[in-house]
């Protein structure tokens, strides 16, 4: 198996309804069970660097 690493040539900004998804949809299942634990772990690991 080979993975090619190449420079990014194009970038497309997502539609507005995708922006800030977690903050605007914290009660959604995906946010509660997938994103929230990662955010909490991040806050715990980097608590001294957060304002």
Biopython code that builds the backbone (N, CA, C, O; Angstrom):
import numpy as np
from Bio.PDB.StructureBuilder import StructureBuilder

atoms = [
    (1, "UNK", "N", (0.844, -1.160, 0.000)),
    (1, "UNK", "CA", (0.000, 0.000, 0.000)),
    (1, "UNK", "C", (0.900, 1.237, 0.000)),
    (1, "UNK", "O", (1.894, 1.297, 0.723)),
    (2, "UNK", "N", (0.536, 2.213, -0.817)),
    (2, "UNK", "CA", (1.310, 3.442, -0.927)),
    (2, "UNK", "C", (0.365, 4.621, -0.743)),
    (2, "UNK", "O", (-0.726, 4.646, -1.312)),
    (3, "UNK", "N", (0.788, 5.592, 0.050)),
    (3, "UNK", "CA", (0.017, 6.816, 0.235)),
    (3, "UNK", "C", (0.822, 7.974, -0.314)),
    (3, "UNK", "O", (1.949, 8.223, 0.113)),
    (4, "UNK", "N", (0.236, 8.673, -1.258)),
    (4, "UNK", "CA", (0.912, 9.830, -1.842)),
    (4, "UNK", "C", (0.585, 11.067, -1.009)),
    (4, "UNK", "O", (-0.573, 11.311, -0.668)),
    (5, "UNK", "N", (1.600, 11.829, -0.693)),
    (5, "UNK", "CA", (1.420, 13.104, 0.006)),
    (5, "UNK", "C", (1.769, 14.195, -0.983)),
    (5, "UNK", "O", (2.896, 14.286, -1.468)),
    (6, "UNK", "N", (0.774, 15.026, -1.273)),
    (6, "UNK", "CA", (0.987, 16.077, -2.262)),
    (6, "UNK", "C", (0.408, 17.389, -1.746)),
    (6, "UNK", "O", (-0.457, 17.387, -0.870)),
    (7, "UNK", "N", (0.881, 18.505, -2.286)),
    (7, "UNK", "CA", (0.388, 19.811, -1.831)),
    (7, "UNK", "C", (-1.102, 19.988, -2.133)),
    (7, "UNK", "O", (-1.617, 19.462, -3.120)),
    (8, "UNK", "N", (-1.774, 20.731, -1.271)),
    (8, "UNK", "CA", (-3.177, 21.059, -1.484)),
    (8, "UNK", "C", (-3.273, 22.020, -2.657)),
    (8, "UNK", "O", (-2.577, 23.035, -2.691)),
    (9, "UNK", "N", (-4.130, 21.707, -3.614)),
    (9, "UNK", "CA", (-4.255, 22.577, -4.786)),
    (9, "UNK", "C", (-5.532, 23.399, -4.774)),
    (9, "UNK", "O", (-5.570, 24.492, -5.340)),
    (10, "UNK", "N", (-6.587, 22.884, -4.132)),
    (10, "UNK", "CA", (-7.848, 23.622, -4.061)),
    (10, "UNK", "C", (-8.455, 23.438, -2.681)),
    (10, "UNK", "O", (-8.292, 22.393, -2.052)),
    (11, "UNK", "N", (-9.157, 24.467, -2.215)),
    (11, "UNK", "CA", (-9.841, 24.401, -0.935)),
    (11, "UNK", "C", (-11.216, 25.016, -1.097)),
    (11, "UNK", "O", (-11.349, 26.113, -1.638)),
    (12, "UNK", "N", (-12.231, 24.324, -0.636)),
    (12, "UNK", "CA", (-13.599, 24.816, -0.740)),
    (12, "UNK", "C", (-14.149, 25.043, 0.665)),
    (12, "UNK", "O", (-14.157, 24.126, 1.487)),
    (13, "UNK", "N", (-14.601, 26.244, 0.938)),
    (13, "UNK", "CA", (-15.197, 26.567, 2.226)),
    (13, "UNK", "C", (-16.579, 25.928, 2.280)),
    (13, "UNK", "O", (-17.337, 26.005, 1.314)),
    (14, "UNK", "N", (-16.909, 25.300, 3.400)),
    (14, "UNK", "CA", (-18.216, 24.655, 3.558)),
    (14, "UNK", "C", (-19.315, 25.704, 3.670)),
    (14, "UNK", "O", (-19.059, 26.870, 3.969)),
    (15, "UNK", "N", (-20.536, 25.264, 3.424)),
    (15, "UNK", "CA", (-21.684, 26.160, 3.527)),
    (15, "UNK", "C", (-21.806, 26.670, 4.962)),
    (15, "UNK", "O", (-21.282, 26.060, 5.894)),
    (16, "UNK", "N", (-22.501, 27.789, 5.127)),
    (16, "UNK", "CA", (-22.619, 28.429, 6.438)),
    (16, "UNK", "C", (-23.206, 27.510, 7.500)),
    (16, "UNK", "O", (-22.810, 27.586, 8.663)),
    (17, "UNK", "N", (-24.153, 26.632, 7.120)),
    (17, "UNK", "CA", (-24.774, 25.785, 8.135)),
    (17, "UNK", "C", (-23.806, 24.734, 8.690)),
    (17, "UNK", "O", (-24.114, 24.091, 9.694)),
    (18, "UNK", "N", (-22.656, 24.552, 8.062)),
    (18, "UNK", "CA", (-21.643, 23.644, 8.579)),
    (18, "UNK", "C", (-20.688, 24.358, 9.553)),
    (18, "UNK", "O", (-19.994, 23.700, 10.328)),
    (19, "UNK", "N", (-20.651, 25.657, 9.517)),
    (19, "UNK", "CA", (-19.743, 26.414, 10.367)),
    (19, "UNK", "C", (-20.252, 26.394, 11.807)),
    (19, "UNK", "O", (-21.454, 26.527, 12.035)),
    (20, "UNK", "N", (-19.366, 26.232, 12.767)),
    (20, "UNK", "CA", (-19.720, 26.205, 14.195)),
    (20, "UNK", "C", (-20.756, 25.138, 14.520)),
    (20, "UNK", "O", (-21.604, 25.340, 15.389)),
    (21, "UNK", "N", (-20.695, 24.005, 13.830)),
    (21, "UNK", "CA", (-21.703, 22.946, 13.998)),
    (21, "UNK", "C", (-21.829, 22.499, 15.455)),
    (21, "UNK", "O", (-22.935, 22.397, 15.984)),
    (22, "UNK", "N", (-20.712, 22.240, 16.086)),
    (22, "UNK", "CA", (-20.763, 21.755, 17.478)),
    (22, "UNK", "C", (-21.414, 22.773, 18.399)),
    (22, "UNK", "O", (-22.280, 22.415, 19.197)),
    (23, "UNK", "N", (-21.020, 24.014, 18.304)),
    (23, "UNK", "CA", (-21.565, 25.050, 19.188)),
    (23, "UNK", "C", (-23.060, 25.255, 18.980)),
    (23, "UNK", "O", (-23.773, 25.611, 19.918)),
    (24, "UNK", "N", (-23.532, 25.037, 17.779)),
    (24, "UNK", "CA", (-24.943, 25.266, 17.477)),
    (24, "UNK", "C", (-25.800, 24.003, 17.578)),
    (24, "UNK", "O", (-27.025, 24.081, 17.488)),
    (25, "UNK", "N", (-25.172, 22.850, 17.763)),
    (25, "UNK", "CA", (-25.920, 21.586, 17.789)),
    (25, "UNK", "C", (-25.432, 20.651, 18.898)),
    (25, "UNK", "O", (-25.319, 19.445, 18.681)),
    (26, "UNK", "N", (-25.146, 21.190, 20.068)),
    (26, "UNK", "CA", (-24.557, 20.378, 21.133)),
    (26, "UNK", "C", (-25.465, 19.238, 21.588)),
    (26, "UNK", "O", (-24.972, 18.274, 22.174)),
    (27, "UNK", "N", (-26.758, 19.311, 21.344)),
    (27, "UNK", "CA", (-27.676, 18.250, 21.762)),
    (27, "UNK", "C", (-27.796, 17.123, 20.745)),
    (27, "UNK", "O", (-28.428, 16.106, 21.034)),
    (28, "UNK", "N", (-27.217, 17.274, 19.581)),
    (28, "UNK", "CA", (-27.254, 16.208, 18.579)),
    (28, "UNK", "C", (-26.411, 15.028, 19.051)),
    (28, "UNK", "O", (-25.394, 15.220, 19.718)),
    (29, "UNK", "N", (-26.822, 13.830, 18.716)),
    (29, "UNK", "CA", (-26.134, 12.624, 19.153)),
    (29, "UNK", "C", (-24.661, 12.609, 18.799)),
    (29, "UNK", "O", (-23.820, 12.274, 19.633)),
    (30, "UNK", "N", (-24.343, 12.972, 17.556)),
    (30, "UNK", "CA", (-22.941, 12.966, 17.123)),
    (30, "UNK", "C", (-22.108, 13.902, 17.993)),
    (30, "UNK", "O", (-20.985, 13.573, 18.375)),
    (31, "UNK", "N", (-22.661, 15.057, 18.299)),
    (31, "UNK", "CA", (-21.931, 16.026, 19.120)),
    (31, "UNK", "C", (-21.746, 15.507, 20.542)),
    (31, "UNK", "O", (-20.675, 15.670, 21.128)),
    (32, "UNK", "N", (-22.781, 14.882, 21.099)),
    (32, "UNK", "CA", (-22.704, 14.402, 22.480)),
    (32, "UNK", "C", (-21.769, 13.215, 22.635)),
    (32, "UNK", "O", (-21.031, 13.132, 23.617)),
    (33, "UNK", "N", (-21.789, 12.297, 21.679)),
    (33, "UNK", "CA", (-21.060, 11.039, 21.854)),
    (33, "UNK", "C", (-19.711, 10.981, 21.157)),
    (33, "UNK", "O", (-18.886, 10.127, 21.481)),
    (34, "UNK", "N", (-19.475, 11.872, 20.208)),
    (34, "UNK", "CA", (-18.202, 11.838, 19.478)),
    (34, "UNK", "C", (-17.364, 13.082, 19.768)),
    (34, "UNK", "O", (-16.193, 12.976, 20.134)),
    (35, "UNK", "N", (-17.960, 14.245, 19.606)),
    (35, "UNK", "CA", (-17.191, 15.487, 19.723)),
    (35, "UNK", "C", (-16.965, 15.892, 21.184)),
    (35, "UNK", "O", (-15.846, 16.238, 21.564)),
    (36, "UNK", "N", (-18.011, 15.851, 21.995)),
    (36, "UNK", "CA", (-17.905, 16.324, 23.383)),
    (36, "UNK", "C", (-16.791, 15.634, 24.172)),
    (36, "UNK", "O", (-16.040, 16.320, 24.865)),
    (37, "UNK", "N", (-16.650, 14.306, 24.098)),
    (37, "UNK", "CA", (-15.543, 13.678, 24.845)),
    (37, "UNK", "C", (-14.171, 14.173, 24.388)),
    (37, "UNK", "O", (-13.255, 14.299, 25.201)),
    (38, "UNK", "N", (-14.028, 14.451, 23.107)),
    (38, "UNK", "CA", (-12.747, 14.950, 22.592)),
    (38, "UNK", "C", (-12.489, 16.368, 23.083)),
    (38, "UNK", "O", (-11.357, 16.713, 23.424)),
    (39, "UNK", "N", (-13.527, 17.186, 23.121)),
    (39, "UNK", "CA", (-13.388, 18.557, 23.625)),
    (39, "UNK", "C", (-13.015, 18.530, 25.107)),
    (39, "UNK", "O", (-12.141, 19.281, 25.540)),
    (40, "UNK", "N", (-13.666, 17.678, 25.878)),
    (40, "UNK", "CA", (-13.359, 17.578, 27.311)),
    (40, "UNK", "C", (-11.932, 17.089, 27.537)),
    (40, "UNK", "O", (-11.239, 17.601, 28.416)),
    (41, "UNK", "N", (-11.487, 16.118, 26.766)),
    (41, "UNK", "CA", (-10.120, 15.630, 26.892)),
    (41, "UNK", "C", (-9.131, 16.741, 26.559)),
    (41, "UNK", "O", (-8.125, 16.910, 27.248)),
    (42, "UNK", "N", (-9.418, 17.497, 25.504)),
    (42, "UNK", "CA", (-8.563, 18.615, 25.106)),
    (42, "UNK", "C", (-8.462, 19.633, 26.230)),
    (42, "UNK", "O", (-7.374, 20.103, 26.561)),
    (43, "UNK", "N", (-9.615, 19.973, 26.817)),
    (43, "UNK", "CA", (-9.627, 20.948, 27.907)),
    (43, "UNK", "C", (-8.820, 20.455, 29.103)),
    (43, "UNK", "O", (-8.131, 21.243, 29.751)),
    (44, "UNK", "N", (-8.898, 19.165, 29.401)),
    (44, "UNK", "CA", (-8.167, 18.595, 30.528)),
    (44, "UNK", "C", (-6.663, 18.613, 30.271)),
    (44, "UNK", "O", (-5.884, 18.972, 31.154)),
    (45, "UNK", "N", (-6.257, 18.229, 29.071)),
    (45, "UNK", "CA", (-4.833, 18.154, 28.743)),
    (45, "UNK", "C", (-4.205, 19.541, 28.664)),
    (45, "UNK", "O", (-3.069, 19.739, 29.095)),
    (46, "UNK", "N", (-4.946, 20.500, 28.112)),
    (46, "UNK", "CA", (-4.385, 21.832, 27.873)),
    (46, "UNK", "C", (-4.976, 22.901, 28.788)),
    (46, "UNK", "O", (-4.995, 24.077, 28.427)),
    (47, "UNK", "N", (-5.458, 22.507, 29.971)),
    (47, "UNK", "CA", (-6.119, 23.475, 30.852)),
    (47, "UNK", "C", (-5.241, 24.649, 31.245)),
    (47, "UNK", "O", (-5.749, 25.748, 31.465)),
    (48, "UNK", "N", (-3.945, 24.442, 31.336)),
    (48, "UNK", "CA", (-3.062, 25.546, 31.716)),
    (48, "UNK", "C", (-2.850, 26.544, 30.586)),
    (48, "UNK", "O", (-2.402, 27.665, 30.825)),
    (49, "UNK", "N", (-3.167, 26.147, 29.361)),
    (49, "UNK", "CA", (-2.972, 27.023, 28.224)),
    (49, "UNK", "C", (-4.264, 27.716, 27.771)),
    (49, "UNK", "O", (-4.231, 28.610, 26.926)),
    (50, "UNK", "N", (-5.389, 27.302, 28.333)),
    (50, "UNK", "CA", (-6.685, 27.880, 27.961)),
    (50, "UNK", "C", (-6.982, 29.112, 28.796)),
    (50, "UNK", "O", (-6.591, 29.198, 29.960)),
    (51, "UNK", "N", (-7.672, 30.054, 28.197)),
    (51, "UNK", "CA", (-8.046, 31.278, 28.916)),
    (51, "UNK", "C", (-9.427, 31.129, 29.497)),
    (51, "UNK", "O", (-9.928, 32.049, 30.142)),
]
sb = StructureBuilder()
sb.init_structure("model")
sb.init_model(0)
sb.init_chain("A")
sb.init_seg("    ")
for serial, (resi, resn, name, xyz) in enumerate(atoms, 1):
    if name == "N":
        sb.init_residue(resn, " ", resi, " ")
    sb.init_atom(name, np.array(xyz, "f"), 0.0, 1.0, " ", f" {name:<3s}", serial, name[0])
structure = sb.get_structure()
